[in-house]
């Protein structure tokens, strides 16, 4: 991810431009006295980060990721399941 940094004064005078940069995927840092005190980032980027944190906060998801990394997961096409198996599996899932 590309980054740029602006002082508070620069950010105040260039806010529309900085928002466009953030929307294009750039991480925009805001500094005060040469210290970064804030960042501008796109809504999509923030939502993706929050979703990732929510997934990683779920113990079952972390376990599934660990199993996958260890090569212990098995993938089969849905067509390999018969209709009753599929209904049984799907019935146990939370609704989206």
N, C-alpha and C positions, 0 to 999 in steps of 0.2 A: 504494500500500500504506500503510495506516495505521500509525503508529508511536506507541509510548509508551516512556517511560524511567523506570527505577527505580534507586535506590541499591542497593548490595549488601545492606544491612540490610533494605530494603523487599522486595527480591526473595526473600531468605531466608524472610521471614515470609509472603509471598504467592505462593510458588512454584506451588501448584495453579492459582490464578487466572491467573497469567502463562502457564502451559502452555496453558490453555484459550484465552487470547487468541492465542497463537501458532498453535494449531490452527485458529482462525478466520481466519487469514491476516494477523494483525497482526505487525509486526516489533517485538520487545521489546528495548530497549537496557538494559544494566546498566552503571551508572556507579560509579566509585570516585574520590572527591575531585573531583567534577564533570567527570571525563573518562570517556567511554564506553569500556569495556574489553571488552565482549562483547555478543553478541546472541543471543536465542532466536528461532528460526523453526521453522515446521512441517517435518516430514519431507518432505511433498510439495513444499514450496517448495525445500528443499535439493536434493532429487532432481532437480527441474526445472532448477535452476541448474547442477548437475553435468552433466546431460545436454546442456544448451546449451553448456557449456564443451567437452565432448567433441566435439560436432558442429563447433564453431568451430575446434577443434584439427586437424580433418581437412582437409587441403588440397583434396581433391576436393569436399567440402561447401562450403568457402568459394568455390571456383570456381563451383559450381552456383548459389550465392546471388548472386554477382556477375553471372553470366549472366542470372539472373532479374531482378535489379534493372535491368539494362541493356535489358531487353525482348527478350533473345535466346533465350528458351525457348519451346518450342512444346508445347502440350498437345493430346492427342488422346484420345478415349474408347477404352477397351480394346476395345470392339466394332469399332473401325476396324482393329485388327490381326487378321490371320488366325491360326489356331491354330498354324501352324508358326512364324510370327514371334514369337508370344507365348512358345512353348516355348523358342525360341532365346534370347530376351531373358532369360526367367526362369532358364534354366539357368546363365547367367553371373552371377547374383546370389548373394550370400552368404546362407546360411540365417539366418532370424531367431533 
